[in-house]
Amino acid sequence: MARFTLESTNRLREIEATLESIHERPAPVLGWIAPMLRELLGTDKALTISYEPKADGLAVVPGQTVGISNDVYPFLDRWLRSAPERWAAYDPLCPEPSHRNVVMGTADLERMTSMATTPVVRDVYPRFGLADDDMLRVVICEGPSLLGYVSLFQASPFEPHQRRLLAHTVPALRRRLSTERLMTMAVSTRRLLDAAITEISAATFILSQHGSVIEANAVGKLWLERGGLEARRRLRDAVRPLRRLPTGAFRVTPVEAPGVATRYLVIENAASGNFDGVRSVGFRWGLTAREIDVLVALAEGLSTRMIAAHLRVSERTVETHLTSMFEKAQTESRAELVAKAMRAM
């Protein structure tokens, strides 16, 4: 088997190095790799594309074209709305194993599928001047999932060394596309996590690996506001392996994803003795900040007089708060109010 030229080897190494280098907010590789692949193989035209499922079929995710009109993407997107079910030589929703990460040419596909009569070849290729070209392509997958599609065209038949050059880029392309997908999923997961903590009744936080607060739910924000620097210190200690708080103060769960710094989901246990669990119930019931203070005092067993003294208000004011709390919690007595709060923690 003939070796690559020095020039081809150097270009191949440059492409692999570029694919392995990922910045904080990387541009999608399918949006910039086409000219590099075209130059590597010395072809006339190149196209990259991907697809994503939607309710009524598939949507085109544009990549990049070289030597082919960019109109191919909106045209293909419209065409797919009425295209036959088996419009390509493979299933874009779940490519067959024989098509995954394997470089194939026109002759290979003709032997497998009668490519000339495939709807996309028959209806789309002529419109964009590809009908008479030889093709070399690879369907890049992670398991059964399509990551992207790379296709190159030229007027003359592809040479074996061109096929081998493209095959050498596939592992790095697959790793890059897989990493991009994981990073996108990590961002989506973070958004879901941020939304989820608002539904947790206890004081809940997302912390960085160094213990800084990234996000907190409503109860957690009140906890931080009232606890000040000491509260933040306790949170930092909760995620430091060598300085853990006593068991039961917090539940700490690492949130990890490849290529993303570890985050921690930290939830304060109601049993920690400071009645933040009661406060969280008050938030869910829509109690005011002062009504929550009264609820906590009730849970501590204080009388109306003691609550009034503690909050520096009149006993009548405390009674007014209690009446409002009974209505919001749909209870009729202090004992029922506290019991219901404890059950809801």
N, C-alpha and C positions, 0 to 999 in steps of 0.2 A: 504493500500500500504506500503510495507516494506521500511524502511529508508535505506540510504546508510550507509556503515560502516564508522567509523571515518577516516580510511585511505583513502577511496575513496573521502570523503568530503574534506579532506585536499588537495588531489591531484587536485580535481576539482577547488578549490579556487586558488591554485597555477597557474593552467592553465589560469583561468580567469584574474588573476592579471598580468600574463605575456602578455596576449593578450591586456590588457588595457594600457600597458607601451610601448610607441612608442618613439624611439630615432629620432635624426635628419635625419639619413639615414637608415631607418629600412630595415632589410632583409625581403624579402617576406615571409609571414607567412606560405604559402604552402610549403616553402622550409625547414621548421624546425619543424612543428607541429606534423608530423606523429608519431615519437617515443613517444611523450607525450600522444597522444590519444591511441596508442597501449597499453602503460603501464596503463593508466586510466581504459580501458575496460578489460585488461588482455587478449588480442587477440593474434592470431598468426602472422597476416600480416596487413599492412596498406599501403594505397596509397592516395596521393593527386595529383590533376591535375587541369588544367583549359584549356580553348580554346579561340582562338581569330579568328575572321573572316579574310579571305583573298580572293583574287579575284576568286579563283576556289574552294572555300569551307571553310574548317577550318584548322587551324594550332594548334598543341599541344603545350601548355605551360607547361613544366615539373614542377612537384612539388617535392615530395620526396616519396621514397618507403622504407618499412621495411619488410624484409622477402620475397620480390619480386624483381626480377632482374630489374635494371634500364634500361635494354634493352626494357622494355615495352614502354617507351616513343618514341624512334625512330621507333620502330616497328609500334606502333599505328599511328604515323604521316604518315608513308608510306602507311599503310593500309587504312587510310582515303581517300587517293587519288582515290581509286576505290571502296570505300565502298558504299553500298546502301544509298539512301537518309534518310531512317528511320533506322539508324544503332544502335541506343540506345533506351532505354525505355522512353526517354524524348528528347525534342528538345534542343540541346546545345545552339543554337542561341537565343532561347526564350523559356525557360522551361515552361511547362504548370503549371498553378496555383497549381494543386494538387501535384506537385513534389517540389515546392519551399519551402526550409527551413524545410522540414519534414523528419524525420528519417524513412527510409523504409528498410525492410528486404527482403530476397529472396521470402518468402511466399507472402508478400504484392505485390511485383512486378509480381509474377506469376498470382495472381488473376486479376491484371490490364492488363497485356500485354503478357502473355505466354512467360515469360522471357527466358526460355530455348532455344527458337528459335530466340531470338533477335540476329542479326548478330555479335555484339561485344562479346556476351557471347559464341556464337557458334564458332567464328573464333579466338578470342584473348585469352579468359580465359584458354582453354586447353593448349595453348602454354606456359603459365606461371604458370601452376599448380594450377589454381583457379577453375577448372570446378566442383570439388566435394566439394568445401567449401561452408559453409553458408556465406551470405554477409549481412552487415549492412552499409547503406550509406545515405548521405545527400547531396542534391544539394543546395548550398548556393547562394542566389540571393538577389539583391537589386531591388525590383520591378520585372519586367520581365527580367532583365539582369543577366546573370550568372556571379558570382564572383569566384566561385571555387567549386570543387567536392572532397568530402572525402569519402573513402570507406575502410571498414575493413573486414577481412576474418578470419574464423577459421574453424577447422574440425568439431567441434560439433555445434549444434544449439545455436544461441545467446539467452541469458537469458533476461527477461524483465528489470532487473536492468541495464544491459549493454546498452540497448536501451535508458533508461532514462538518464543514464550518458552522452551518446553522445548528446541527446536532450538538456541537460543543457549547453553544450558548444556552441550550435548553435548561440544564440544571441551575445555572445562575438566574435565568429568567424566572424559573419556577420559584426559587427561594425568594426572589425580590417581590414577585406578585403575591406570594403567600404572606410575606411579612407586611406588605401594604394592607392586605385584607385583615390581618390580625390587629394592626394599628387602628384601622377604621372601626373594627369591632370593639377595641379598647375604649375609643372615644364614645361609642354608642353605649357601652356598658357603664361608663362613668356618668353619662346623662341619665340612664335608667337608675343608677345608684343614687344620684342626687334627688331624683323624683321619689325614690322609694323611702329615703330617710324621713321625708316629711310625713309618711304614714306610720312611722314608729312612735309609740307613745312616750317612751323613755327619752331622756337626754341622749342624743345620737350625733356622732361626729364622723367626718372623714378626715383623717390625719395623713400628713406626708410621712415618709420614712423617718424623718427627724422629729416628728411630733408636732409640727405646725398644723393649725386648723385650716383645712381647705374649705370645708362646708359644715354646717350644723343645722339641725332642724329647729323648730320654734322653741321647744323646751330646752334644747342645748344652748341656744342663744341667750335665753334667760339665765341658765346655769352659769354661762361665761360672764354675763353682765354682773351677776351678784357675787360670783366667786373671784373675779379679778385675776390678778397675776397668780394667786395660789391655785385657782382652777386650771389655768393653762399649764402650770407646773405639774399638776396631778395627771393631766392628759399626756404630757410629754413622758412622764415616768411610766405611764401605762404601756407604751410601745417600746420601752427600753428593756431589752432582755435581762440586763443585770440589775435593774432597779424596778422590778415589778411591784405594783401595789398589792396589798393583801388580797387573797383570792376572794372573789365575790364583788369587789368594787366595780369592775368593768368587765364586759365581754369584748375581747379584742380579736378581730378576724382579719388576717392579711388578705388583701385583694391584689392578685398578681396577674400579669399578662406579659407574654414575651415582648421584649423591647420597650417595656414601660416600667418606670420606677414603682416599687411596691407602695401601695397605699394601705391604710388600716381603717376598717369600720369599727368604731368604738361605741358601745352602748352601755350606759350606766345601769347597773342593776338596782331595782327598787329596794332591795334588801340592804343597800349600803348605809342606811340609817339617817339620811338627810331628807327623806320624803320627797325627793324629786319625782318619784313615781306618782305620788298624789298630784303634784303640780302638772305632770303630763296629762293626767285624767282631766284636770281642770281646763287645760287648753282645749282638749277634745270637746268638752261640754260648752265651750265658748264663754267661760267665766272671765271676768276682768282680772287684772293683776291683783287688786285688793281682795277680790272674792277668793282667788287662789290662796292668798295668804291666810284667809279665814279658814279655808278648807284644810290647809296644812296644820293650822293650830288645833282644829277639831280632831284631826287624826292623832295629834300629840296628846289629846285628852284634856285640853284646856277648856275652862268654863267661859261663859260670855264675859264675865267681869275680867277674867285673866286675859282673854283675847283683846278686850278693849284697852287694857293697860299696856299690853305688849305692843299693840299697833298705835297706841296713843290716839284713840278715838273714843267716842262715847259708846255706851252699851247699846243705845238706840240705833246708832250707825251699824253696829255689828248685827243687830236684829234685822235691819233693812237689807244688809248683804245676804243674810241667811234666807230671807224670803225670796230674794231674787235667785239664789242658788237652788232652792227647792224647786222652783219653776223650771229652771234650765235643765236640772238633772232629773226632773219628774219624780221627785221624792217628797215625803211629807214630814220627815223628822230628821234630827241631827244623826241619830243612830243609823237610820236608813241611808242617809246621805254618805256617812263615812263607810258603811258596809259596802255600798254600791261602788264607791271610789276604790276601795281595797280590792274588790272583785275584778274591777276593770283594769287594774295595774298589770 
